[in-house]
Amino acid sequence: MTLLSHRPRLSGLAIWNMCVGFFGIQIGFGLQNANTSRIFQTLGAEVDSLAILWIAAPLTGLLVQPIIGHFSDKTWTRFGRRRPYFLVGAIATTLALIAMPNSPSLWFAAAMLWIMDASINITMEPFRAFVGDNLPEEQRTAGYAMQSFFIGAGAVFASVLPWLLSNVFDIASTAEAGVVPLSVKIAFYVGAAGLFSAVLWTVLSTKEYSPEQIAAFERARDDAPTAPVEAEAPARSVQGWMTSGLVCAVLGGLGFVLIGALDLEKELLILAGFFAGFGLLQIAVGMMQRRRITNAATEILNDIFRMPETMRGLAVVQFFSWFALFAMWIYTTAAVTRV
């Protein structure tokens, strides 16, 4: 097989086909964000408990995104590199979207949110790398712009869908206590069909380059020799991992003690658990590094601590912007309906 030295330019239609799947993903994401609090309250949740019910979504993203990103980078099957993740995630998200408005209880709905968010992340994370895999440098801006267009279009469609069903098609937007309105149910069914169809469109209409071909592209770009590149040095020494891990684990443990002793909000236990878990993970990576063991955990944590300075700055911006977005998604419906 002859390997190309550079990624060929793709037509506008090919870029469109690559990004159509994002339209479907954003429909699912938009329906989740706009209607989850409403469904929780319909099933008996108080406003004060909405945040803890929503916690599954960000926690799932925190865990799933780096894991799926790592494994999709290293996956190659007869169906491609990224597309198997697109399809599996789309199937699971579609089923969760159908089940969510039919939840018989509050905790079932919370579980559906967890499954839905995990599935959306399984589909979405490889999509971000899809543009870089398939497009030459000079077309990537166009690829990301096309993704942004479909993200915006999917968000608008998902947001207006329940209103459209109620006001244009005269489908009931209210129901007896404890029952999700028919307009919301049908919106989720339409969203499920739209998500699956859009992702399937991308899966069937696009191709992927093999790992050997992508490696050839990277060698040509960097003018690098064909010999294998030596592995990067660890981001930290064994002692560094151990010390940092111990500090985080101790902080998490102290958090558990203080929350119990001072009778603070129990939701804070999640934050304490995060610090303790992150600390234990660093200690485990340090122990594996001492034994020269390499696996997904060691690679992901090393990548995090090798993050360039520019990305660290962007991470801070993302932290505060998503802080605001989740406040909006969780409480907007409850606030509007109350007043």
FIRO-525712 format. One line per 4 residues: number of its first residue (from 1); their letters; for each residue x, y, z of N, C-alpha, C. Coordinates in pm, whole numbers. Each point is the difference from the previous one (the first is absolute). Example, Ala and Ser with C-alpha at 12.3 -4.5 7.8 and 13.67 -1.06 7.14 Angstrom:
// FIRO-525712
1> as> 1319 -569 780 -89 119 0 90 120 0 ~ -35 105 -72 82 119 6 -77 109 73 .
// end
This chain:
// FIRO-525712
1> mtll> 84 -119 0 -84 119 0 87 124 0 ~ -24 93 -93 75 124 -7 -57 100 100 ~ 87 56 84 -44 96 99 14 141 -53 ~ -105 79 14 7 141 -37 92 73 96 .
5> shrp> 62 108 -46 88 77 88 -72 118 64 ~ -115 41 -59 -75 111 56 -149 -31 -8 ~ -75 52 96 -145 -16 -5 -55 75 -121 ~ -76 -64 -85 -59 71 -115 -111 94 46 .
9> rlsg> -21 108 -74 -111 90 29 -132 -71 -27 ~ -98 26 84 -132 -59 -17 -98 103 -53 ~ -102 -46 -67 -102 89 -55 -88 54 113 ~ -75 105 -31 -93 55 98 -103 -102 44 .
13> laiw> -47 -84 -94 -98 -103 33 59 -102 96 ~ 127 -37 -20 65 -97 88 13 57 142 ~ 34 128 11 9 63 133 -138 5 64 ~ -102 32 -79 -138 1 48 -37 -138 56 .
17> nmcv> 27 -106 -76 -33 -135 44 73 -37 129 ~ 126 43 13 76 -28 122 -64 59 124 ~ -66 115 -17 -46 78 116 -149 -15 29 ~ -76 -63 -91 -145 -15 20 -29 -68 134 .
21> gffg> 83 -96 39 -23 -71 125 -7 92 121 ~ 72 111 -5 -2 93 112 -138 63 17 ~ -74 14 -110 -137 51 9 -83 -93 89 ~ 10 -130 -23 -75 -95 80 45 -3 145 .
25> iqig> 131 4 21 52 0 138 -53 119 77 ~ 0 117 -65 -45 120 69 -150 0 26 ~ -77 -71 -85 -142 -15 30 -17 -73 133 ~ 72 -113 16 -8 -74 125 47 83 118 .
29> fglq> 111 70 -18 55 83 107 -96 113 35 ~ -60 63 -103 -92 110 25 -128 -45 70 ~ -56 -113 -41 -119 -53 68 30 -33 145 ~ 117 -57 24 40 -32 137 8 127 84 .
33> nant> 68 102 -51 22 120 78 -129 77 26 ~ -89 6 -99 -120 81 12 -112 -67 79 ~ 0 -135 6 -117 -69 55 26 -88 121 ~ 126 -26 33 28 -93 110 -56 50 132 .
37> srif> 23 128 33 -53 53 126 -152 -8 3 ~ -62 26 -114 -147 -9 -7 -47 -142 29 ~ 67 -99 -57 -37 -139 24 23 -37 146 ~ 114 44 56 27 -29 142 -110 59 89 .
41> qtlg> -39 125 -27 -103 63 84 -136 -67 -20 ~ -29 -42 -121 -125 -71 -26 -7 -128 83 ~ 116 -64 19 4 -126 75 18 23 150 ~ -9 127 44 -3 28 143 123 63 60 .
45> aevd> 99 36 -81 122 60 55 -26 144 45 ~ 58 39 113 -4 139 44 113 76 -68 ~ -16 132 -8 101 83 -66 137 -19 66 ~ 2 -10 132 127 -12 72 73 -130 -31 .
49> slai> -70 -100 -50 65 -129 -28 39 -17 -146 ~ -30 99 -85 30 -14 -142 149 -17 -27 ~ 81 77 70 144 -3 -26 59 -138 24 ~ -38 -65 110 57 -130 32 -50 -105 -99 .
53> lwia> -122 16 -52 -49 -93 -102 74 19 -132 ~ 42 123 -27 72 32 -124 147 -42 7 ~ 50 -31 118 145 -19 16 53 -112 -89 ~ -88 -92 -40 45 -110 -86 59 51 -130 .
57> aplt> -58 110 -55 44 48 -131 145 46 0 ~ 39 98 84 141 43 -4 98 -106 48 ~ -42 -81 98 91 -106 47 26 -102 -111 ~ -106 -32 -74 16 -94 -110 94 55 -106 .
61> gllv> -20 128 -37 89 62 -98 143 2 46 ~ 20 29 129 135 6 55 73 -133 -14 ~ -73 -109 14 62 -132 -8 4 -54 -144 ~ -111 17 -72 -13 -63 -132 85 70 -105 .
65> qpii> 4 133 1 67 72 -108 147 -39 -17 ~ 82 5 105 141 -39 -22 17 -147 -34 ~ -85 -86 56 13 -144 -28 -35 -30 -145 ~ -113 53 -46 -41 -23 -139 98 66 -96 .
69> ghfs> 47 121 33 99 65 -84 126 -84 -15 ~ 46 -56 111 121 -83 -1 -20 -124 -86 ~ -110 -72 24 -18 -127 -70 -36 21 -148 ~ -71 108 -32 -31 22 -141 127 36 -78 .
73> dktw> 98 61 66 128 26 -66 72 -130 -36 ~ -25 -104 79 76 -124 -16 -82 -112 -63 ~ -122 32 -43 -90 -102 -56 12 -4 -152 ~ 3 -119 -54 -18 -16 -145 -72 -132 -24 .
77> trfg> -116 9 -63 -78 -119 -32 -32 3 -149 ~ -64 -103 -47 -40 -5 -141 -99 111 -33 ~ -65 56 105 -96 108 -22 63 138 19 ~ 130 3 35 67 128 14 51 24 141 .
81> rrrp> 38 124 22 62 40 126 -100 69 92 ~ -68 100 -50 -94 79 81 -145 -47 -18 ~ -34 -47 -120 -140 -29 -31 -63 -106 90 ~ 73 -104 46 -66 -93 93 -49 69 128 .
85> yflv> 76 99 49 -43 74 119 -122 85 -32 ~ 0 64 -120 -118 77 -40 -124 -86 10 ~ 7 -118 -60 -119 -84 -16 -46 -59 133 ~ 93 -53 79 -36 -59 130 -60 106 91 .
89> gaia> 65 117 6 -52 108 83 -137 47 -46 ~ -20 7 -133 -129 46 -53 -112 -98 34 ~ 28 -129 -8 -103 -99 33 -39 11 147 ~ 100 11 89 -29 10 143 -72 130 33 .
93> ttla> 40 111 -62 -66 128 24 -144 -4 -48 ~ -24 -60 -116 -135 -11 -54 -92 -75 96 ~ 48 -111 54 -81 -77 96 -26 80 127 ~ 101 74 47 -17 80 122 -99 114 -23 .
97> liam> 4 62 -118 -94 108 -32 -144 -52 -2 ~ -19 -120 -49 -135 -58 -2 -48 -33 142 ~ 92 -48 83 -38 -42 135 -18 117 96 ~ 75 107 -19 3 110 97 -139 58 31 .
101> pnsp> -81 41 -98 -131 58 33 -103 -103 47 ~ 35 -128 -8 -90 -105 49 46 -56 134 ~ 87 72 69 54 -48 128 -111 -20 102 ~ -6 -117 63 -105 -25 99 29 62 135 .
105> slwf> 127 39 24 37 56 131 113 99 -18 ~ 23 76 104 103 103 -4 139 -60 -18 ~ 28 -108 72 134 -59 -7 23 -70 -134 ~ -106 -49 -61 14 -55 -135 38 112 -97 .
109> aaam> -63 116 13 32 114 -85 145 44 21 ~ 46 1 126 139 36 27 95 -99 -65 ~ -36 -129 3 84 -102 -65 2 19 -151 ~ -115 37 -58 -5 26 -144 86 120 -38 .
113> lwim> 3 103 87 87 114 -27 146 -45 -2 ~ 38 -87 93 137 -50 5 34 -77 -128 ~ -90 -89 -41 24 -79 -121 3 91 -123 ~ -94 95 -6 -6 90 -114 127 83 -12 .
117> dasi> 47 55 111 120 84 -6 123 -82 -35 ~ 10 -120 55 113 -87 -34 -2 -33 -149 ~ -118 -30 -53 -13 -38 -140 30 117 -93 ~ -49 119 36 29 119 -81 150 25 -5 .
121> nitm> 68 -17 114 145 21 3 75 -105 -81 ~ -50 -124 0 62 -104 -81 -7 37 -148 ~ -112 59 -40 -16 40 -140 76 128 -31 ~ -6 96 91 49 135 -29 152 12 1 .
125> epfr> 68 -64 95 144 22 12 78 -42 -125 ~ -26 -118 -59 71 -33 -124 -34 93 -116 ~ -120 63 2 -35 94 -104 95 119 -2 ~ 47 40 117 90 116 7 131 -31 -72 .
129> afvg> 45 -125 10 126 -38 -64 -19 -34 -148 ~ -123 -20 -41 -31 -42 -137 50 102 -102 ~ -18 129 32 44 107 -91 151 -5 -17 ~ 72 -13 111 146 -6 -8 50 -122 -74 .
133> dnlp> -71 -111 12 39 -122 -71 -15 15 -151 ~ -109 62 -43 -39 -7 -141 34 122 -84 ~ 18 116 62 19 121 -78 144 49 5 ~ 51 54 -113 131 63 3 -4 128 84 .
137> eeqr> 116 48 40 9 115 89 -81 119 -50 ~ 7 27 -130 -64 120 -54 -153 -10 -4 ~ -56 -120 20 -145 -15 -1 -59 -23 138 ~ 83 -7 102 -52 -32 133 -89 111 55 .
141> tagy> 36 125 -27 -86 109 46 -140 -14 -60 ~ -7 -34 -128 -130 -22 -63 -73 -118 63 ~ 74 -105 34 -61 -116 65 -58 33 136 ~ 76 73 81 -49 37 133 -115 100 -11 .
145> amqs> 4 88 -101 -111 93 -21 -127 -76 -37 ~ 14 -105 -82 -116 -80 -37 -55 -73 122 ~ 90 -53 84 -46 -62 124 -78 100 84 ~ 52 122 13 -66 103 81 -139 33 -57 .
149> ffig> -10 2 -133 -130 26 -63 -101 -108 41 ~ 42 -126 -10 -93 -108 34 -30 -4 150 ~ 97 36 83 -25 8 145 -107 103 28 ~ 14 119 -61 -100 105 21 -136 -39 -53 .
153> agav> -3 -59 -120 -127 -40 -60 -70 -108 84 ~ 77 -97 49 -59 -105 83 -52 54 131 ~ 73 96 60 -45 58 127 -129 78 -17 ~ -10 77 -110 -123 76 -25 -118 -94 -24 .
157> fasv> 23 -102 -81 -108 -95 -30 -49 -69 127 ~ 94 -44 85 -38 -70 123 -75 92 95 ~ 41 127 5 -61 94 94 -144 35 -39 ~ -26 12 -130 -135 42 -42 -93 -118 -24 .
161> lpwl> 53 -123 2 -82 -115 -39 -123 -18 89 ~ 10 1 134 -123 -15 80 -100 113 -25 ~ 50 124 -13 -89 114 -29 -67 -18 -135 ~ 77 -44 -98 -54 -20 -135 -111 -105 2 .
165> lsnv> 23 -108 72 -101 -105 6 -128 49 68 ~ 16 85 101 -117 51 73 -75 106 -77 ~ 71 95 -60 -63 117 -59 -33 -14 -148 ~ 70 -86 -69 -27 -19 -143 -82 -126 -25 .
169> fdia> 35 -107 71 -69 -128 -21 -105 -29 107 ~ -16 95 93 -106 -8 102 8 -128 84 ~ 121 -38 36 21 -116 88 9 51 143 ~ -64 -68 92 -12 47 138 137 24 64 .
173> stae> 14 118 62 124 35 70 -15 -11 151 ~ -117 -40 45 -24 -21 143 -57 -140 20 ~ 10 -47 123 -51 -133 32 -31 -4 149 ~ -64 -107 42 -30 -13 143 128 -12 80 .
177> agvv> -9 24 128 117 -1 88 74 -133 -11 ~ 133 10 -12 83 -119 -5 14 -63 -137 ~ -61 63 -102 6 -54 -137 68 102 -90 ~ 97 -45 -78 70 88 -94 -94 32 -116 .
181> plsv> -14 128 -38 -91 38 -109 34 -71 -131 ~ -105 -20 -82 17 -71 -126 95 75 -93 ~ -3 134 2 88 77 -89 147 -26 31 ~ 32 -17 128 138 -28 39 39 -141 -43 .
185> kiaf> -91 -96 18 28 -138 -40 28 -8 -150 ~ -89 61 -79 17 -6 -146 128 73 -42 ~ 32 111 69 125 71 -30 120 -92 19 ~ -1 -79 106 111 -93 23 2 -110 -106 .
189> yvga> -117 -47 -43 -3 -103 -104 54 56 -132 ~ -43 121 -36 49 64 -122 150 23 11 ~ 44 45 118 143 23 21 80 -128 -13 ~ -53 -109 54 69 -129 -10 16 -42 -146 .
193> aglf> -107 16 -78 7 -35 -142 97 91 -74 ~ -4 130 32 90 94 -65 145 -26 33 ~ 28 -30 127 139 -28 40 53 -123 -72 ~ -77 -108 5 49 -124 -62 17 16 -150 .
197> savl> -95 67 -66 8 18 -145 121 84 -38 ~ 25 109 74 110 89 -33 135 -68 19 ~ 15 -73 111 127 -70 23 19 -111 -102 ~ -107 -72 -31 9 -107 -100 39 59 -137 .
201> wtvl> -50 119 -31 36 67 -126 152 17 -8 ~ 59 51 109 146 20 1 73 -134 -8 ~ -46 -99 74 66 -131 0 3 -61 -139 ~ -112 12 -73 -11 -65 -131 60 83 -114 .
205> stke> 11 130 19 40 86 -112 146 44 6 ~ 73 -39 103 140 44 13 92 -121 11 ~ 125 23 -33 100 -104 16 106 50 99 ~ 83 -92 46 108 36 92 132 -52 -55 .
209> yspe> 105 74 31 134 -45 -37 50 -101 104 ~ 76 -97 -46 56 -100 90 106 62 91 ~ 34 -65 111 107 52 86 132 17 -75 ~ 31 -92 -93 124 12 -76 -2 126 -89 .
213> qiaa> -118 28 -57 -11 118 -86 12 129 82 ~ -64 3 116 9 118 86 144 21 48 ~ 68 -110 33 141 10 41 85 57 -114 ~ -30 -41 -123 72 53 -116 -26 150 -17 .
217> fera> -125 43 24 -32 143 -7 82 78 103 ~ 7 -54 122 72 71 106 149 5 -28 ~ 56 -108 -53 143 1 -33 29 104 -107 ~ -87 5 -100 21 97 -108 -13 143 51 .
221> rdda> -94 22 90 -20 135 53 120 47 81 ~ 54 -91 80 111 36 88 137 -22 -64 ~ -1 -52 -125 127 -37 -65 81 -93 89 ~ -69 -90 66 67 -89 95 49 -125 -71 .
225> ptap> 102 -67 52 45 -125 -58 -104 -109 20 ~ 12 -104 -77 -98 -108 9 24 -92 119 ~ 113 17 68 27 -85 116 -98 33 111 ~ -33 -96 87 -94 26 108 50 111 92 .
229> veae> -92 83 45 35 109 91 5 -53 142 ~ 100 43 75 13 -46 137 -116 51 84 ~ -40 -81 97 -110 38 88 38 122 83 ~ -102 85 28 25 119 81 34 -39 142 .
233> apar> 81 85 62 35 -23 141 -125 24 85 ~ -11 -67 114 -115 23 89 -10 147 40 ~ -123 46 22 -20 141 37 55 29 137 ~ 8 -100 88 48 19 137 87 -120 40 .
237> svqg> 80 24 99 76 -110 59 -92 -84 87 ~ 47 -118 37 -79 -85 90 -29 74 130 ~ 101 68 53 -18 75 125 -103 112 -18 ~ 1 63 -118 -97 106 -27 -143 -52 1 .
241> wmts> -20 -115 -64 -134 -60 1 -42 -34 142 ~ 90 -60 75 -34 -43 136 -33 118 90 ~ 81 105 -7 -21 116 86 -131 70 -33 ~ -21 28 -129 -123 67 -41 -123 -85 31 .
245> glvc> 11 -131 -24 -111 -89 29 -33 -5 147 ~ 103 -2 84 -23 -5 144 -68 128 49 ~ 44 115 -53 -61 127 39 -149 2 -36 ~ -32 -39 -123 -140 -1 -44 -83 -99 82 .
249> avlg> 54 -118 26 -73 -100 78 -25 48 142 ~ 99 64 61 -17 52 136 -104 111 3 ~ 5 91 -100 -99 107 -7 -141 -58 -14 ~ -14 -104 -84 -130 -63 -14 -46 -64 130 .
253> glgf> 91 -69 69 -35 -61 127 -40 102 104 ~ 75 111 9 -35 107 94 -137 59 -35 ~ -27 9 -130 -130 50 -42 -114 -86 52 ~ 15 -132 -10 -102 -91 53 -23 23 149 .
257> vlig> 110 13 73 -9 18 145 -69 132 34 ~ 42 110 -64 -57 131 30 -147 10 -38 ~ -36 -60 -113 -140 4 -43 -89 -70 101 ~ 48 -113 52 -77 -71 102 -2 72 133 .
261> aldl> 116 54 41 11 64 132 -79 131 5 ~ 2 76 -109 -67 131 -3 -142 -9 -56 ~ -44 -120 -35 -134 -22 -55 -25 88 -121 ~ 97 3 -91 -12 79 -122 -86 -73 -103 .
265> ekel> -30 68 -108 -82 -60 -106 64 -131 -49 ~ -80 -104 -10 54 -131 -38 52 -4 -143 ~ -48 94 -85 50 5 -137 150 26 -5 ~ 53 64 104 144 28 5 83 -128 8 .
269> lila> -64 -110 40 72 -128 4 50 -39 -139 ~ -72 42 -104 43 -31 -137 132 69 -29 ~ 14 126 42 124 74 -22 115 -64 79 ~ -28 -38 124 103 -66 80 40 -133 -62 .
273> gffa> -99 -73 -51 29 -128 -65 83 18 -125 ~ -24 110 -73 79 26 -120 147 19 37 ~ 29 82 102 139 22 41 65 -130 47 ~ -73 -79 80 56 -125 50 26 -97 -116 .
277> gfgl> -97 -12 -92 18 -91 -113 113 42 -91 ~ 12 131 -27 107 50 -86 136 -25 66 ~ 4 15 132 124 -28 70 41 -146 -8 ~ -96 -88 23 29 -144 -7 42 -41 -141 .
281> lqia> -62 62 -102 37 -30 -138 145 41 -28 ~ 41 116 51 139 43 -19 98 -94 70 ~ -36 -45 119 87 -95 71 13 -129 -80 ~ -114 -46 -55 2 -123 -81 88 18 -124 .
285> vgmm> -8 119 -65 83 26 -117 147 2 38 ~ 31 59 116 139 0 47 52 -141 22 ~ -81 -85 59 41 -139 24 20 -74 -132 ~ -89 25 -98 15 -65 -130 123 53 -75 .
289> qrrr> 26 129 14 118 56 -65 128 -60 57 ~ 2 -24 131 117 -62 63 25 -139 -57 ~ -110 -69 -34 13 -135 -55 5 0 -155 ~ 4 120 -59 5 17 -145 -122 -60 -70 .
293> itna> -115 14 65 -126 -45 -57 -66 118 -72 ~ -43 -22 -124 -70 104 -76 -137 -51 -39 ~ -101 80 27 -137 -35 -38 -80 128 -19 ~ -131 -13 -15 -84 117 -26 9 103 113 .
297> atei> -1 -48 125 3 93 115 129 81 1 ~ 114 -65 -21 127 73 2 9 97 -116 ~ -47 -38 -117 8 89 -116 -92 120 15 ~ -122 -22 49 -95 111 15 51 101 103 .
301> lndi> 47 -48 115 48 94 102 127 73 -45 ~ 89 -69 -70 119 68 -53 -40 107 -100 ~ -99 -30 -85 -47 100 -96 -58 122 70 ~ -73 -23 109 -59 112 74 110 92 55 .
305> frmp> 105 -60 56 104 82 62 103 51 -101 ~ -7 -48 -124 83 57 -107 -73 110 -76 ~ -120 32 40 -83 95 -73 75 132 -22 ~ 3 49 -124 69 127 -27 -63 116 77 .
309> etmr> 77 106 20 -44 114 80 -127 63 -58 ~ -7 7 -133 -119 58 -64 -125 -79 34 ~ 12 -133 -2 -115 -83 33 -38 13 147 ~ 99 20 87 -32 22 143 -83 126 17 .
313> glav> 38 105 -75 -78 123 7 -141 -19 -52 ~ -14 -74 -109 -133 -28 -54 -83 -84 97 ~ 66 -89 72 -71 -84 97 -65 84 109 ~ 69 105 43 -56 90 103 -125 70 -55 .
317> vqff> 9 48 -124 -115 65 -64 -117 -98 -11 ~ 30 -123 -42 -104 -103 -13 -65 -29 135 ~ 81 -4 104 -53 -29 134 -109 100 38 ~ 28 129 -17 -96 100 42 -119 10 -95 .
321> swfa> 23 -23 -129 -113 6 -94 -95 -117 23 ~ 53 -120 25 -88 -115 26 -64 8 137 ~ 64 67 93 -62 27 130 -131 76 -23 ~ 5 104 -85 -119 80 -28 -103 -78 -82 .
325> lfam> 48 -79 -99 -92 -74 -85 -82 -100 81 ~ 63 -70 93 -75 -98 78 -98 67 94 ~ 35 118 54 -96 74 81 -124 35 -84 ~ 24 37 -126 -111 34 -89 -84 -124 -32 .
329> wiyt> 66 -110 -39 -73 -119 -40 -82 -59 114 ~ 56 2 119 -67 -63 113 -120 83 48 ~ 16 132 7 -100 81 71 -87 88 -87 ~ 29 14 -130 -79 92 -82 -147 -43 -7 .
333> taav> -27 -126 -29 -138 -47 -10 -75 21 129 ~ 63 -37 111 -65 17 130 -26 147 31 ~ 94 88 -34 -18 142 27 -111 61 -85 ~ -2 -35 -129 -101 57 -89 -140 -46 39 .
337> trv> -16 -127 30 -133 -50 35 -46 54 135 ~ 92 30 90 -40 50 133 -54 142 -9 ~ 59 83 -86 -41 141 -5 -78 32 -128 .
// end
